[in-house]
Amino acid sequence: MPPRTLLSAEQRTRLFSIPIDTAEMTRHYVLDADDLALIGARRRASNRLGFAVQLCALRYPGRVLDPWESPPVPMLSFVAKQIGLDPALFGKYARRAETRREHLLELQRLLRLQSFGLADWRACLRVGTDEAWATDRGEPIVQAILAHLRANGVLLPSATVLERIGLAARARARKKTFETLAAGLSESERDTLAALLTVDPELRRSRFAWLRDYSESPAPSNIVALLDRLEYARGLGIDPARAGRIHAARLARLIDEGAIMTVQHIADLEPVRRTAILVVQAASLQTRLSDTTLAMFEKYIGTLFSRARSRDERRFQATRRDVAKWRN
């Protein structure tokens, strides 16, 4: 089984790669007088260029260049032009591993950057969990983690490490969501929700399937059927306000998720997630059935008025024909 990923290849490139867009390079890689003085203190031209490139990469995206990594040509040219050097000189610098390490340590000290450690891992997990409270999308979760690390002067670890933290944060946020929805339910309420998934001998299907399956055609019998379902949904005793305990975006996702699940699929979920899905569905069904009943009633009344107008129109036309015949 392939490893789970949080980001697409495109998203990974967008978040972690060195920018090559002119506007982005201008924003992050313009060297000021202090930078140029610091770079100029290097004796060899290749070292000046390599030092400048490392300086820029540490500032943004905020990571160390891999030993085998060559900066993108646009970025290398952008930096080299500012210090009046040939971009090709970077090849000589790249072959001097010891010099690279010395420059890296010096730059970390000057920029007050610290290496990524266990405390940062835990902090990123908290930040990612807070962001994942509102979304399952990987990119905003990782963006929040990146913003935290940059704001605190921490060198970025590899994209793989941050994706793993993001996946753990998302899993933790999901679990917290399920527990929040299920918190405070009595055993009888949990049993009532679980019973929705069992087959009702009278209906020959589960109550949950029955609640979701109704005709939307405006007719008195269908309005009665909707009212029966609405009464049953309200009788479950699940306060619709319970669904408001979680973020609106995650609530909408859970509603959509539960709406496309089969009864068997929901029954196979782990208990806390199953209960949370049923809580959300029970709350949303009350709203949906109420809205559908009112809409159907309005349509039915509209149909009655249309029929009445058509009947009156036919009578009027018939009366006109009769009057015309009598006059003739």
N, C-alpha and C positions, 0 to 999 in steps of 0.2 A: 504494500500500500504506500503511495507517495506521501511525503510529509505534508501536514496541513500548512497552508499558507494564509496569510492575512491580506497580503497585497498582491496586486497583479504586477507583471513585469513593468508595465508602463508607470504604475504608481510608485514602484520601487525606484525607478530611474528618476522620476520627478522629485522624490523626497530626498534622495541620498546622493545624486550625481552632482558633479561640479558644473555650474551653469555655463552655458556658452552663448546665451542671448546677450546682446550688447547692453540692453537696459539693466539686466541682472548683474552683469559683470561690472558695469559702472556703479551700481549700487553697493556691491560688496568688495570690489577689487581695486578701487582707486587708491593709490598710495599717497600718504601725506608726507610732509617734510620730515617728521620723526621717523616714519617708516623708511624713507630714502636714506636718511643718515645711518640708520641701523643696518640697512642692506649694504651701504657703501663701505662699511667697516670690514666686510669680507675681502680677503686679499685677491682671490682668483675670480675671474669673470663668471665661470661656471658655478662657483659657490654662491656668488651674489644672486644669480638667477634662481638657483635651487632654494636658497634661503627665502627669497621673495615668494616663490611658488608655495613653499610650505607655510609661510606666514598667511597667505591668502586662503589656503585650504583649511587651516586651523580656525580662521575667522568664519568661513562659510564654505562648505556646509557644517564645519565644526568637527572635522575628523582628520586622522593621520592618513597621509598617502601610503598605500601599500608599497613595499619595496619594489615590486614588479610593475607598479602602476605608472603609466605615463599620462600626464594631464592632457585634457582635450586641446587640440591645436589652437582653437580660438582663444581659450583662456591663457595658454602659454604665450601666445603672440601678444595678447593684451597686456600681460604683466611685463614681458620682455621689452616691449616698446617703451614703457614708462621709465625703464632704467637703461635704455639705449644699448641693449644686447641682442645677439642673435639667438632666437629660440632653440636652434640646434644645439646650443651649449648645454642644454639640460641633459642630453645623453651622457656627457662626461660626468655630470653631477650624480646621475642615477647609479653609476657604477661604484661610487664611493660610499659604501654602507656605513662606515664609521663616521664619516663627516655628516651624513644624514642624521644619524642618531644624536650626535653632538648638537646639531642645529635644532633638532626636535626638542631636546631637553632644555635648551636655552630659550626657545620660543614658548614652551609651556610655562616656564618661570616668568618670562616677561609678560605674557598674556594672562597669567594667573589662572591657568587651566589645570584641572585635576583629572586624573584617570578615572574611568568608570569603575565603581566598586559595588560591593554588596548593598551598602546603604542606598546607593543610587538605584539599584535594581528594585529595591523595595519602594522607594519613592516613585519610580516610574510606574510600578504596578498600581499604586494608589491613584496617581494622576490618570492613568489609562482606564481604571475602573470608574472614576468619576465621569470621564468622557463617554465611556460605553454605557452609562446609565441612560443615555438618550439615543444611542445608535448602535447598530451592529456593524456598520461600515468600518472597514479597516483603516482607511486613509485618515479620517479625522481623529481616530484613536492614536495612531502613530504621530500625527502632527502635534497633538497635545503633549505627547511624551518628548518629542524633539524640542518643542518650545520650552518645556521645563528644563531640559538639560542645557540648552543654550543660555537660558536666563541665569542658570546657576554655575556657568563656566565649567561644564563637564564635557570632556571629549566624548564624541559619539562612539558607541561600540558598533559592531557590524550590523547590517540590516537584518540579518538572521536573528541576532539576539533581540533586537527591538521587536521583531515580528512575534517572537515567542512570548515576550512580555505582553504584547498587545493581545495575543490569543488568550493568555492567562487572565488578563484584565477583562476581556469580553466574557469569558466563562464565569468569572466572579460576579460581574454585573448581572448576567442572566440569572445566576443562582440567587443573588440578592433580590432581583425582581420577583422571582417565583416565591421566595420566602416572604416578601412584603405583602404580596397578594393573599397568601394563605394564612398569614399571621392572625391569630385571634379567632379563627374559625373553631366552632365547637365540634365535637365528634359527630353529633347528629347532623350538623351542616355538611361535614365532609362525607358522611354516609349518603346524605341526600344527593349530593353532587355525583358521587360514584354511581349511585343507582340510575342516573341518567343514561349510563352506557350499557346497562343490562337490557335484555329483550323483555318488553312488556307483553305478556300473553294476549292481552286484549287488543293491542295494536299490531302484534306480530313483528315488531321492530322496537328499537330503543326509543325512549322518550326524547333523547337528544336529536336523533334523526327526525322524529316527528315534529319537534319544535322548529327545525330548520327547513322542513319541507312543507310548503304551502303554496296555494295558487294565488296569483296576483290579479286574476281576472275579476272585475267588479261585479259581484253578485251577492245577494243576501246570504246564501249558504256559505260563501267564502268569508264574508265578514264575521259570521258566527264562528267559523272555524278559527279565524284569527283571534277572536275574543277568547275562545277556549284556550288557545296557546298562551295568550298574554296572561290570562288568569293563572295558568299553571306556572309560567315563568315567575310571576310575582310571588306565587306561593312557595317558591324555593327558599325564600327568606334571605337572598343575597342582596345586600345593600348596594345599589349601583355606585354609591360614593366610594366604595372600596376600590374600584378600578382607578379612581383618581389619586391613589397613593403612589402611583408610578408615573414616570415622565410620559407626556402625551404622545410623543413619537414612538416610544416603545409600546405603549398601550395600543396604538393603531397597528403596529406590526403584529402584536399578539392576536389582535382581533382577526386580521387577515390570515395569519398563520393557522389559527384554529378553525377558521371558516372553510379552509380547503382540506383539512384533515378528515379522514374517515373516522368513524366511531372506533374501529379496531386500532387505528393508529394512535388515537388519543389514549385508549385503554392500555396500550403497550408502553406509554411513557413512564418515566420514573415518577413516584407518587407526588412529590412536591410540584413538579412541572405539570403533571396531569391536573392537579387541583387548581393551580394557577390558571391554566388554559380554560378550565370549566368555569372558574369565577369570572373571568373576562367575558367568556361567551354568554354566561347567564346574565351578566349586567348589560351587555350589548344587545342581547335578544329582547330584553324588556324595551329598550329604546327603539330597536328596529321594528318590533311587532306593533308598538304604539304608533309609530310613524306610518307604517304600512296600512294599519287599520284606518287611520284618519284619511290617508290618501285614497284608499279604496272607497271609503264612505263618500268622499267628495266626488270621485269619479262616478259612483253609482247614482248619486243625487243629480249630477250633471247629465247622466244618461236618461234619468227619468224626465228631467226638464226637456231634453232634446226630443224624447218620444212624445211628450205632451204637446210640444210645439208642432211637431210633424203631424200629430193626430188632428190638432186644431186647424192646421193649414189644409189638410185633406178635407175636413168638414167644410171649411170656408169655401174651398174651390168647388166642392159638390153643391153647396148652397147657391153659389153664383151661377152654376150651370142650370140648376133647377129654376132659379129666378128668371134667367134668360129664356128658358123654354116657356115659362108661364106668360112672359110678356109677348112672346111671338104667337 
